[in-house]
Amino acid sequence: MTFKKIVNALILFTALIVTSQENIYTSFSIPSNLKENANAVIRLNNVDIELKSSDDMLITEKRIITILNKQGNRNIDAFVGYDNTTKIKELEVLVYDNFGKEIKKIKKNDFKDVSAVSGGTLYSDSRVKYLDYTPVSYPYTIEFTSVVSSSNTAFIQSFMPLDDYYVSVQNSSYNIIYPENITIRKKEKHLEGLKFEKEEKQGKLFYKVENLEAIKPESYSPLFRDMVPRVLVALNEFSYEGVPSIVENWNDFGKWLYHDLIKDTNDLPESTISMIQNLVKDESNDIEKAKKIYQYVQDKTRYISVQVGIGGWKPFNASEVDELGYGDCKALTNYTMSLLKAVGVKSNYCIVYGGDDIMSLEADFASMQGNHVFLNIPNGEENIWLECTSQKVPFGFIADFTDDRDVLVVTPDGGNIIHTKKYNPEESSQTIKGNCSIDENGTIQVQTTISSKGLQYSDKLRLDSENHRDLDSHYKERWDYINNISINEMHLNNDKNNIEIIEDISFSANNFSKVVGNRMLFVVNTLNRITSIPDRYRNRNAPLKIERGFKDVDEVEIKLPSDYIVEALPKVNLIETKFGSYKSETIKKDENIIIYKREFIVNDGEFPKEDYNKFRDFFKEVSRQDSAKIALIKQ
């Protein structure tokens, strides 16, 4: 290539780069601060909602997102749901390479079209169109455009410009236009300190933000949605499935749910009513009747996964569930409620954010919230909560899915926000009783009984259905700090009446202890060591959040080799912090038997970010004490 051609090529390349730096469809124009910690960058996200009336809404969305790497593919979010009341008018995706050149156009008919439901035929009207695209290289940019009309105005999309970790935002706007005879309510969250544009007047609500940097997840943090800016929006007067409603508060919302969506679905066949009344005829009180009916539902039905808001908010008729034997959370909850009603036991349909993460409804902002439904039985000053989608969960047990959160209890008289049961550390206990025997070769034989309640019961509930091979793998992983472990016996007893799982386990391990000269060394805490330390952060950004506490109590008797004695007993170790406490001690029972006792408590709570290092130090010290060795000396 001649010098002139090289110069021309360089000029052309430079021109391309300059052009790209002014182009929203290429990564070259992304500010450097928005690339930091980002797998994807939202270049533009405009949501325009036009409310023509209380039963006619048009949503237009344009989203341009640059995907920087493979992990960013999960943030494309190019999908639209539709059903009999929600129609897709326009749907298109344009794909651009890193120089901003269009390389592919995907039209409405090219999107994948699937049922919103996995299995069953009850919900066939709910469907989703989504983009199925495999990129050739990275970075690349997706421009997603959709126009959707709906006669259901009960749910108004929120403004949430940051919607995931590792995603930054260059420009995001949200605009609602509505007739003056419609009243809009809103709730702003986490906008303090945020630079944003806002216009609010009769008939219009507008927000715009720019340059929101990506958030990197940190262990023991509050939920993502509880840290990022959001604006919730709801109409006082809306339409759902053609039924007009007026809702200003949760009491109104509950009346609407009960009278318009639930009341006419309790249509059990007379034969089923007679059967269920006969089933509980010998029970003396409502709670015993409810227990028997709950077990009947668990034995008869199975759950199919349809989240609230996808399969609609109206439960399917109890008669359909009775005939088919399956349903989603709404259907199974309504079915159980109908059966209880047939025997005179009062119960209430409840809306909740279900999941391992503790998430409450916005108690001061009535709107379409929640992703799950379960059942409430009033019992004096106590509330009993029933998870109707599980074949395994004991009666009245809700740990780690619907515990400790604000939920909406729906009654004929209206809705009430009630807080569900919180399991404190004392209730979420694990108690270990063990016997160990160490021989002169360092081989250990262990027999232990482990009793788990509360949240720790929930953690182990899945073990009840594991096969022998999977259980063996579970226990080897559980005690992975013991080399050469061989599980000899495993027996689990799931006591649903006392809500307690009891594990009886025996195992052995060669070379458990180490012989050095005339001394033998081994870690005295055999069965319950803390080996994982919370992650370290140089500059912690999020508060410290411990969602759930627990309590472990261990007592293990260790029989020593007959020709060894304890050289020295460890001192009693005691650690007390606001995050929890730890105590361990080793007691000499006789010349050949020692008893190891340990108590470890972690408290739930939210603490300032400055406390995180102290919390981590607490776990580090617990881990250090759990790994402490004891020395035996040969006689």
C-alpha positions as CSV (number, residue, x, y, z in Angstrom):
1,M,0.0,0.0,0.0
2,T,1.4,3.4,-1.0
3,F,1.9,6.2,1.6
4,K,-1.0,8.1,0.1
5,K,-3.3,5.2,0.4
6,I,-2.3,4.7,4.0
7,V,-3.0,8.3,4.8
8,N,-6.4,8.2,3.1
9,A,-7.2,5.0,5.0
10,L,-6.3,6.7,8.3
11,I,-8.4,9.7,7.4
12,L,-11.4,7.5,6.6
13,F,-11.0,5.5,9.8
14,T,-10.7,8.7,11.9
15,A,-13.8,10.1,10.1
16,L,-15.7,6.9,11.0
17,I,-14.6,7.2,14.7
18,V,-15.6,10.8,14.9
19,T,-19.0,10.0,13.3
20,S,-19.4,7.1,15.6
21,Q,-18.8,9.3,18.6
22,E,-21.8,11.4,17.7
23,N,-24.0,8.3,17.0
24,I,-26.3,7.0,19.7
25,Y,-26.2,3.5,18.1
26,T,-22.5,2.9,18.8
27,S,-20.6,2.3,22.0
28,F,-18.0,4.9,21.0
29,S,-20.3,7.7,22.0
30,I,-21.0,6.3,25.5
31,P,-19.5,8.5,28.3
32,S,-16.8,6.7,30.2
33,N,-18.5,6.9,33.5
34,L,-21.6,5.0,32.1
35,K,-19.4,2.1,30.9
36,E,-18.0,1.6,34.4
37,N,-19.5,-1.6,36.0
38,A,-21.9,-1.8,33.0
39,N,-22.8,-4.8,30.9
40,A,-25.3,-2.7,29.0
41,V,-26.1,1.0,28.6
42,I,-29.6,2.3,28.0
43,R,-29.0,5.1,25.5
44,L,-32.6,6.1,25.3
45,N,-35.8,4.9,26.9
46,N,-38.9,6.9,26.2
47,V,-42.2,5.8,27.6
48,D,-45.3,7.7,26.5
49,I,-48.7,6.8,27.9
50,E,-51.8,8.4,26.5
51,L,-54.9,7.9,28.5
52,K,-57.8,8.7,26.2
53,S,-60.3,7.7,28.9
54,S,-60.5,5.5,32.0
55,D,-60.9,2.5,29.7
56,D,-58.7,3.4,26.7
57,M,-54.9,3.6,27.0
58,L,-52.1,3.7,24.4
59,I,-48.5,3.0,25.5
60,T,-45.6,3.8,23.1
61,E,-42.1,2.8,24.1
62,K,-38.8,3.4,22.3
63,R,-35.8,1.8,23.9
64,I,-32.2,1.9,22.5
65,I,-29.8,-0.2,24.5
66,T,-26.1,-0.9,23.7
67,I,-25.1,-4.4,24.8
68,L,-21.4,-4.3,25.8
69,N,-20.8,-8.0,26.5
70,K,-22.6,-11.4,26.7
71,Q,-23.9,-10.8,30.2
72,G,-25.7,-7.7,28.9
73,N,-28.0,-9.8,26.7
74,R,-30.4,-10.4,29.6
75,N,-31.1,-6.7,29.7
76,I,-32.5,-6.3,26.1
77,D,-36.0,-6.6,27.5
78,A,-37.6,-6.7,24.0
79,F,-40.9,-8.3,24.8
80,V,-44.6,-7.4,24.9
81,G,-47.5,-9.3,26.6
82,Y,-50.9,-9.3,25.1
83,D,-54.4,-10.8,25.6
84,N,-58.0,-10.2,24.7
85,T,-57.9,-6.7,26.1
86,T,-54.3,-5.7,25.2
87,K,-53.4,-5.4,21.6
88,I,-50.0,-4.9,19.9
89,K,-50.3,-2.3,17.3
90,E,-46.6,-1.9,16.4
91,L,-43.6,-4.0,17.2
92,E,-40.1,-3.7,15.7
93,V,-36.4,-4.2,16.5
94,L,-33.5,-2.7,14.6
95,V,-30.0,-4.1,15.3
96,Y,-26.8,-2.0,14.8
97,D,-23.2,-3.0,14.8
98,N,-20.6,-1.1,16.9
99,F,-20.1,1.5,14.2
100,G,-23.9,2.3,14.2
101,K,-24.6,0.5,11.0
102,E,-28.0,-1.2,10.8
103,I,-27.4,-4.9,10.3
104,K,-30.9,-6.5,10.9
105,K,-34.6,-5.5,11.1
106,I,-37.0,-7.7,13.0
107,K,-40.7,-7.1,12.5
108,K,-43.7,-8.0,14.5
109,N,-44.3,-11.4,12.8
110,D,-40.6,-12.3,13.3
111,F,-40.8,-12.2,17.1
112,K,-41.2,-15.5,19.0
113,D,-44.8,-15.9,20.2
114,V,-45.5,-18.1,23.2
115,S,-48.1,-18.7,25.9
116,A,-47.5,-16.7,29.1
117,V,-48.1,-20.0,30.9
118,S,-46.1,-23.2,31.2
119,G,-48.6,-26.0,31.1
120,G,-52.4,-26.2,31.4
121,T,-55.1,-24.6,29.3
122,L,-56.8,-22.3,31.7
123,Y,-54.8,-19.3,30.6
124,S,-54.4,-19.7,26.9
125,D,-55.4,-16.1,26.1
126,S,-52.3,-14.6,27.8
127,R,-49.4,-14.6,25.4
128,V,-46.0,-12.9,25.0
129,K,-44.0,-11.8,21.9
130,Y,-40.3,-11.7,22.6
131,L,-37.1,-11.1,20.6
132,D,-34.9,-14.1,20.0
133,Y,-31.6,-12.8,18.7
134,T,-28.1,-14.2,18.7
135,P,-25.5,-11.5,18.3
136,V,-22.5,-11.9,16.0
137,S,-20.2,-9.7,18.0
138,Y,-20.0,-7.2,20.9
139,P,-20.8,-4.4,21.4
140,Y,-24.0,-4.0,19.5
141,T,-27.1,-1.9,19.8
142,I,-30.8,-2.8,19.9
143,E,-33.6,-0.3,19.1
144,F,-36.9,-1.6,20.3
145,T,-40.2,0.1,19.4
146,S,-43.6,-0.9,20.5
147,V,-47.1,0.5,20.5
148,V,-49.7,-1.2,22.6
149,S,-53.4,-0.4,23.3
150,S,-55.4,-1.6,26.2
151,S,-58.8,-1.2,27.7
152,N,-57.4,-2.3,31.1
153,T,-56.2,0.9,32.9
154,A,-56.0,-0.7,36.4
155,F,-52.2,-1.0,35.9
156,I,-50.1,2.0,34.9
157,Q,-46.4,1.3,34.2
158,S,-44.1,2.9,36.8
159,F,-41.2,5.1,36.0
160,M,-38.1,3.1,37.0
161,P,-35.2,4.3,34.8
162,L,-32.6,2.0,36.5
163,D,-34.0,-1.5,36.2
164,D,-31.1,-3.9,37.0
165,Y,-27.6,-4.1,38.3
166,Y,-24.8,-3.6,35.8
167,V,-26.9,-1.4,33.6
168,S,-26.4,2.4,33.2
169,V,-28.8,5.0,31.7
170,Q,-27.9,7.8,29.4
171,N,-31.4,9.2,28.8
172,S,-34.8,8.1,30.1
173,S,-38.1,9.8,30.0
174,Y,-41.6,9.1,31.1
175,N,-44.7,11.0,30.0
176,I,-48.4,10.6,30.8
177,I,-51.1,12.6,29.0
178,Y,-54.7,12.2,30.3
179,P,-58.1,14.0,30.2
180,E,-58.8,16.6,32.8
181,N,-61.7,14.5,34.2
182,I,-59.2,11.8,35.3
183,T,-57.4,11.9,38.6
184,I,-53.9,10.5,38.8
185,R,-52.1,9.6,42.0
186,K,-48.3,9.2,42.3
187,K,-45.7,8.2,44.8
188,E,-42.1,9.3,44.3
189,K,-39.3,7.1,45.8
190,H,-35.6,7.6,46.2
191,L,-35.5,10.8,44.1
192,E,-33.6,12.7,46.8
193,G,-30.3,14.0,45.5
194,L,-31.2,13.0,41.9
195,K,-31.0,15.6,39.1
196,F,-34.2,15.2,37.1
197,E,-36.6,17.2,35.0
198,K,-40.3,17.2,36.1
199,E,-43.4,18.7,34.7
200,E,-46.7,18.2,36.5
201,K,-49.9,19.9,35.6
202,Q,-53.5,18.9,35.0
203,G,-53.5,16.5,32.1
204,K,-49.8,15.8,32.1
205,L,-47.1,14.2,34.2
206,F,-43.5,14.1,32.9
207,Y,-40.1,12.9,34.2
208,K,-36.7,12.8,32.6
209,V,-33.3,11.7,34.0
210,E,-29.9,11.5,32.4
211,N,-26.5,9.8,33.1
212,L,-27.4,7.3,35.9
213,E,-24.3,5.2,36.5
214,A,-24.5,1.4,36.8
215,I,-24.9,-0.1,40.2
216,K,-22.8,-3.1,41.2
217,P,-24.5,-5.6,43.6
218,E,-23.1,-5.8,47.1
219,S,-23.8,-8.7,49.6
220,Y,-26.2,-8.1,52.4
221,S,-27.8,-5.1,50.7
222,P,-31.4,-3.9,50.6
223,L,-33.5,-4.9,47.5
224,F,-32.5,-3.2,44.3
225,R,-35.9,-1.6,44.0
226,D,-35.6,-0.2,47.4
227,M,-32.4,1.7,46.5
228,V,-33.2,3.1,43.0
229,P,-35.4,6.0,41.8
230,R,-39.0,5.1,41.1
231,V,-42.3,6.8,40.5
232,L,-45.5,4.8,41.1
233,V,-48.6,5.9,39.3
234,A,-52.3,4.9,39.6
235,L,-55.7,6.1,38.5
236,N,-58.5,6.7,40.9
237,E,-61.0,5.7,38.2
238,F,-60.0,2.8,36.0
239,S,-61.4,-0.2,34.1
240,Y,-60.5,-3.8,34.3
241,E,-62.0,-6.4,32.0
242,G,-64.7,-3.9,31.1
243,V,-65.7,-3.2,34.7
244,P,-65.3,0.4,35.7
245,S,-64.1,1.0,39.3
246,I,-63.1,3.9,41.6
247,V,-60.3,3.2,44.0
248,E,-58.6,5.8,46.2
249,N,-57.2,3.6,49.0
250,W,-56.6,0.0,50.0
251,N,-60.1,-0.3,51.5
252,D,-61.6,0.6,48.1
253,F,-59.1,-1.7,46.4
254,G,-60.2,-4.6,48.5
255,K,-63.9,-4.0,47.9
256,W,-63.2,-3.9,44.1
257,L,-61.2,-7.1,44.2
258,Y,-63.8,-9.0,46.2
259,H,-67.0,-7.9,44.6
260,D,-65.8,-7.6,41.0
261,L,-63.2,-10.3,40.7
262,I,-63.6,-12.9,43.5
263,K,-67.2,-13.1,44.8
264,D,-68.8,-14.9,41.8
265,T,-66.0,-17.6,41.6
266,N,-66.9,-19.6,44.7
267,D,-69.1,-22.0,42.7
268,L,-68.3,-25.4,44.2
269,P,-70.6,-28.3,43.0
270,E,-73.1,-29.5,45.6
271,S,-71.4,-33.0,45.6
272,T,-68.1,-31.4,46.6
273,I,-69.8,-29.3,49.3
274,S,-71.4,-32.5,50.8
275,M,-68.1,-34.4,50.6
276,I,-66.1,-31.7,52.3
277,Q,-68.7,-31.2,55.0
278,N,-68.6,-35.0,55.7
279,L,-64.8,-34.9,55.7
280,V,-64.7,-32.5,58.7
281,K,-67.9,-33.5,60.5
282,D,-65.9,-34.9,63.5
283,E,-63.7,-31.9,64.0
284,S,-64.5,-29.8,67.0
285,N,-63.2,-26.4,65.9
286,D,-62.5,-24.2,62.9
287,I,-58.7,-24.6,63.0
288,E,-58.9,-28.4,62.9
289,K,-61.4,-28.2,60.1
290,A,-59.1,-25.9,58.2
291,K,-56.1,-28.3,58.7
292,K,-58.1,-31.2,57.3
293,I,-59.2,-29.1,54.2
294,Y,-55.7,-27.8,53.7
295,Q,-54.4,-31.4,53.6
296,Y,-57.2,-32.3,51.2
297,V,-56.2,-29.5,48.8
298,Q,-52.5,-30.5,49.0
299,D,-53.4,-34.1,48.1
300,K,-55.8,-33.2,45.3
301,T,-54.3,-30.3,43.4
302,R,-51.1,-29.3,41.7
303,Y,-49.7,-25.9,41.0
304,I,-49.0,-24.4,37.6
305,S,-47.0,-21.2,37.5
306,V,-48.8,-18.1,36.4
307,Q,-47.8,-14.8,38.1
308,V,-50.4,-12.3,39.1
309,G,-50.7,-9.7,36.4
310,I,-49.9,-12.2,33.6
311,G,-52.8,-14.6,33.9
312,G,-55.1,-11.8,34.9
313,W,-56.2,-10.8,38.4
314,K,-59.4,-12.7,38.4
315,P,-59.2,-16.2,39.8
316,F,-60.7,-19.1,37.9
317,N,-63.8,-20.6,39.3
318,A,-63.6,-23.1,42.1
319,S,-65.6,-25.6,40.1
320,E,-62.9,-25.6,37.4
321,V,-60.1,-26.3,39.9
322,D,-62.3,-29.0,41.5
323,E,-62.7,-30.7,38.1
324,L,-59.2,-30.3,36.8
325,G,-57.1,-30.6,40.0
326,Y,-54.7,-27.8,39.1
327,G,-54.4,-24.0,39.0
328,D,-52.2,-21.0,39.7
329,C,-51.9,-19.3,43.0
330,K,-55.1,-17.3,42.5
331,A,-57.1,-20.4,41.5
332,L,-55.8,-22.7,44.3
333,T,-56.2,-20.0,47.0
334,N,-59.8,-19.3,45.8
335,Y,-60.5,-23.0,45.7
336,T,-59.3,-23.5,49.3
337,M,-61.3,-20.4,50.4
338,S,-64.4,-21.9,48.8
339,L,-63.9,-25.2,50.6
340,L,-63.5,-23.5,53.9
341,K,-66.6,-21.4,53.3
342,A,-68.6,-24.6,52.6
343,V,-67.9,-25.7,56.2
344,G,-68.4,-22.3,57.8
345,V,-64.7,-21.3,58.3
346,K,-64.0,-17.7,57.4
347,S,-60.9,-17.0,55.3
348,N,-59.6,-14.1,53.2
349,Y,-57.9,-13.9,49.8
350,C,-54.6,-12.0,50.1
351,I,-52.3,-10.2,47.7
352,V,-48.5,-10.3,48.4
353,Y,-45.1,-10.0,46.9
354,G,-44.0,-13.6,47.3
355,G,-40.4,-14.6,47.2
356,D,-37.2,-15.2,49.2
357,D,-36.6,-11.5,49.3
358,I,-38.8,-9.7,51.8
359,M,-40.8,-7.2,49.8
360,S,-43.9,-5.3,51.1
361,L,-46.8,-3.7,49.3
362,E,-46.7,0.1,49.4
363,A,-49.0,0.5,52.4
364,D,-49.7,4.2,51.7
365,F,-50.3,3.8,47.9
366,A,-53.2,1.6,46.7
367,S,-52.5,0.2,43.2
368,M,-52.0,-3.0,41.3
369,Q,-49.1,-4.5,43.3
370,G,-48.0,-8.0,44.2
371,N,-47.0,-11.1,42.3
372,H,-48.7,-13.8,44.4
373,V,-51.9,-14.8,46.2
374,F,-52.3,-16.8,49.4
375,L,-54.9,-17.3,52.2
376,N,-55.5,-15.7,55.6
377,I,-57.6,-17.3,58.4
378,P,-58.4,-14.8,61.2
379,N,-58.0,-16.6,64.6
380,G,-58.7,-14.1,67.4
381,E,-55.7,-11.8,67.6
382,E,-53.6,-14.2,65.6
383,N,-53.6,-14.6,61.9
384,I,-53.0,-18.0,60.2
385,W,-51.5,-17.9,56.8
386,L,-51.8,-20.7,54.2
387,E,-49.6,-21.2,51.1
388,C,-52.1,-23.0,48.8
389,T,-49.7,-23.8,46.0
390,S,-47.5,-26.2,47.9
391,Q,-48.0,-29.9,48.5
392,K,-45.4,-30.0,51.2
393,V,-45.6,-26.8,53.4
394,P,-47.2,-27.5,56.8
395,F,-50.4,-25.8,57.8
396,G,-49.8,-22.2,58.8
397,F,-46.1,-22.1,57.8
398,I,-44.9,-19.3,55.6
399,A,-41.2,-18.9,56.3
400,D,-39.0,-17.5,53.5
401,F,-41.7,-16.8,50.9
402,T,-44.5,-14.6,52.4
403,D,-43.1,-13.9,55.9
404,D,-42.5,-10.5,57.5
405,R,-44.1,-8.2,55.0
406,D,-47.1,-6.0,54.4
407,V,-49.9,-7.8,52.4
408,L,-53.4,-6.9,51.4
409,V,-56.1,-8.9,53.1
410,V,-59.3,-8.8,51.0
411,T,-62.7,-9.0,52.7
412,P,-66.3,-8.2,51.6
413,D,-66.0,-5.0,53.6
414,G,-62.8,-3.9,51.9
415,G,-59.0,-4.3,52.0
416,N,-56.7,-4.1,54.9
417,I,-52.9,-3.9,55.0
418,I,-51.6,-6.5,57.5
419,H,-48.1,-7.6,58.3
420,T,-47.4,-11.3,58.1
421,K,-45.6,-13.4,60.7
422,K,-42.0,-12.6,61.4
423,Y,-39.8,-15.5,62.4
424,N,-37.3,-14.3,65.0
425,P,-33.9,-16.0,65.6
426,E,-35.2,-18.1,68.5
427,E,-37.9,-19.5,66.2
428,S,-35.5,-20.2,63.3
429,S,-33.3,-22.6,65.2
430,Q,-31.0,-25.5,64.4
431,T,-30.0,-27.7,67.2
432,I,-27.2,-30.3,66.8
433,K,-26.6,-33.2,69.2
434,G,-23.7,-35.3,68.2
435,N,-21.4,-38.1,69.3
436,C,-17.9,-38.4,67.8
437,S,-15.2,-41.0,68.3
438,I,-11.6,-40.6,67.2
439,D,-9.2,-43.5,67.0
440,E,-5.4,-43.6,67.3
441,N,-5.1,-43.5,63.5
442,G,-7.1,-40.2,63.2
443,T,-10.3,-41.8,61.8
444,I,-13.5,-40.2,63.1
445,Q,-16.9,-41.8,63.5
446,V,-19.9,-39.4,63.9
447,Q,-23.5,-39.9,64.8
448,T,-25.6,-36.7,64.9
449,T,-29.2,-35.6,65.2
450,I,-30.0,-32.2,63.7
451,S,-33.4,-30.5,64.5
452,S,-34.4,-27.5,62.4
453,K,-37.3,-25.1,62.9
454,G,-38.6,-21.9,61.4
455,L,-36.6,-20.5,58.5
456,Q,-34.0,-23.3,59.0
457,Y,-36.9,-25.8,58.6
458,S,-37.8,-24.1,55.3
459,D,-34.2,-24.3,54.1
460,K,-34.2,-28.1,54.5
461,L,-37.8,-28.8,53.3
462,R,-36.6,-29.8,49.9
463,L,-34.4,-32.6,51.4
464,D,-37.5,-34.5,52.2
465,S,-38.0,-35.4,48.5
466,E,-34.4,-36.0,47.6
467,N,-33.2,-39.4,46.5
468,H,-30.4,-41.3,48.2
469,R,-27.7,-40.2,45.8
470,D,-28.7,-36.5,46.0
471,L,-28.8,-36.6,49.8
472,D,-25.4,-38.2,49.9
473,S,-24.1,-35.4,47.7
474,H,-25.8,-32.8,49.9
475,Y,-24.2,-34.0,53.1
476,K,-20.8,-34.3,51.6
477,E,-21.1,-30.7,50.3
478,R,-22.4,-29.6,53.7
479,W,-19.3,-31.0,55.5
480,D,-16.9,-30.3,52.6
481,Y,-14.3,-29.1,55.1
482,I,-13.9,-32.8,56.2
483,N,-11.8,-34.8,53.8
484,N,-12.4,-38.4,52.9
485,I,-15.9,-38.3,54.3
486,S,-18.2,-41.3,53.8
487,I,-21.9,-41.0,54.6
488,N,-23.1,-44.2,56.3
489,E,-26.7,-43.6,57.3
490,M,-29.2,-40.9,56.5
491,H,-32.7,-40.6,57.9
492,L,-35.1,-37.6,57.7
493,N,-38.3,-37.1,59.6
494,N,-40.5,-34.2,58.5
495,D,-42.7,-33.6,61.5
496,K,-45.4,-31.3,60.0
497,N,-47.4,-31.1,63.2
498,N,-44.4,-29.5,65.1
499,I,-43.0,-28.0,61.9
500,E,-39.6,-29.5,62.5
501,I,-37.2,-31.5,60.4
502,I,-35.1,-34.0,62.2
503,E,-32.0,-35.4,60.4
504,D,-30.2,-38.5,61.8
505,I,-26.9,-38.8,60.1
506,S,-23.8,-41.0,60.6
507,F,-20.5,-40.7,58.7
508,S,-16.9,-41.5,59.0
509,A,-13.7,-39.9,57.7
510,N,-10.1,-41.1,57.5
511,N,-7.2,-38.8,58.5
512,F,-9.6,-36.4,60.3
513,S,-6.9,-35.6,62.8
514,K,-3.2,-34.9,62.2
515,V,-0.5,-36.7,64.2
516,V,2.7,-34.7,64.8
517,G,5.2,-36.6,66.9
518,N,3.4,-37.5,70.2
519,R,0.6,-35.0,69.6
520,M,-2.7,-35.3,67.7
521,L,-4.3,-32.1,66.4
522,F,-7.9,-31.7,65.2
523,V,-10.6,-29.0,64.9
524,V,-13.0,-29.5,67.8
525,N,-16.0,-28.0,65.9
526,T,-16.8,-31.0,63.7
527,L,-20.3,-30.4,62.6
528,N,-21.1,-26.7,62.1
529,R,-18.3,-24.5,61.0
530,I,-18.7,-21.1,59.4
531,T,-16.3,-21.2,56.4
532,S,-17.8,-18.4,54.2
533,I,-16.9,-14.8,55.0
534,P,-19.0,-11.9,53.6
535,D,-17.4,-10.2,50.6
536,R,-15.0,-7.4,51.2
537,Y,-15.6,-3.9,49.7
538,R,-13.1,-1.1,49.6
539,N,-15.9,1.5,49.2
540,R,-19.2,0.1,50.3
541,N,-22.2,2.0,48.8
542,A,-25.3,0.2,50.1
543,P,-26.5,-0.1,53.7
544,L,-26.1,-3.4,55.5
545,K,-29.3,-5.4,55.4
546,I,-29.7,-8.7,57.2
547,E,-33.2,-9.9,56.2
548,R,-33.6,-12.9,58.5
549,G,-31.9,-14.0,61.7
550,F,-31.3,-17.5,63.1
551,K,-29.9,-19.4,66.1
552,D,-27.6,-22.4,66.1
553,V,-27.1,-24.5,69.2
554,D,-24.6,-27.3,69.1
555,E,-23.5,-29.9,71.7
556,V,-21.1,-32.6,70.6
557,E,-19.5,-35.3,72.8
558,I,-16.1,-36.3,71.5
559,K,-14.5,-39.6,72.6
560,L,-10.7,-39.4,72.4
561,P,-8.2,-42.2,71.5
562,S,-7.6,-44.2,74.7
563,D,-3.9,-43.5,74.7
564,Y,-4.2,-39.7,74.3
565,I,-5.2,-37.0,76.8
566,V,-6.0,-33.3,76.3
567,E,-2.9,-31.2,76.5
568,A,-4.9,-28.0,77.1
569,L,-8.5,-27.0,76.9
570,P,-9.4,-23.8,74.9
571,K,-10.8,-20.9,76.8
572,V,-14.4,-20.0,76.6
573,N,-14.9,-17.8,73.6
574,L,-17.6,-15.1,73.8
575,I,-18.4,-12.5,71.1
576,E,-21.2,-10.0,71.4
577,T,-22.2,-7.5,68.7
578,K,-25.4,-5.8,67.5
579,F,-25.3,-8.2,64.6
580,G,-25.4,-11.2,66.8
581,S,-23.4,-13.2,69.3
582,Y,-21.2,-16.3,69.5
583,K,-20.1,-18.5,72.4
584,S,-18.1,-21.7,72.4
585,E,-16.6,-23.8,75.1
586,T,-15.0,-27.2,75.5
587,I,-15.6,-29.1,78.7
588,K,-13.7,-32.1,80.0
589,K,-16.1,-34.8,81.0
590,D,-13.4,-37.3,81.9
591,E,-9.9,-38.3,80.8
592,N,-11.2,-39.6,77.4
593,I,-14.3,-37.5,76.7
594,I,-14.7,-33.8,76.0
595,I,-18.0,-31.9,75.3
596,Y,-18.0,-29.1,72.7
597,K,-20.7,-26.5,73.1
598,R,-21.5,-23.7,70.7
599,E,-24.2,-21.0,70.3
600,F,-24.3,-18.7,67.3
601,I,-27.0,-16.1,66.8
602,V,-27.4,-13.7,63.9
603,N,-29.9,-10.8,64.3
604,D,-31.9,-9.3,61.4
605,G,-31.9,-5.6,60.8
606,E,-30.8,-2.7,58.7
607,F,-27.6,-0.9,59.5
608,P,-25.6,2.0,58.0
609,K,-23.0,1.1,55.4
610,E,-20.3,2.1,57.8
611,D,-21.2,-0.9,59.9
612,Y,-20.5,-3.4,57.2
613,N,-16.8,-3.9,58.0
614,K,-17.7,-4.6,61.7
615,F,-20.3,-7.1,60.5
616,R,-17.7,-8.8,58.3
617,D,-15.2,-8.8,61.2
618,F,-17.8,-10.6,63.3
619,F,-18.1,-13.4,60.8
620,K,-14.3,-13.6,60.3
621,E,-13.8,-14.0,64.1
622,V,-16.6,-16.7,64.2
623,S,-15.0,-18.5,61.4
624,R,-11.6,-18.3,63.1
625,Q,-13.0,-19.7,66.3
626,D,-14.9,-22.4,64.4
627,S,-11.6,-23.6,63.0
628,A,-9.7,-23.6,66.2
629,K,-7.7,-26.8,66.9
630,I,-7.3,-28.8,70.1
631,A,-4.1,-30.7,70.9
632,L,-3.9,-34.2,72.4
633,I,-0.7,-35.6,73.8
634,K,0.1,-39.3,73.9
635,Q,0.4,-40.8,77.3
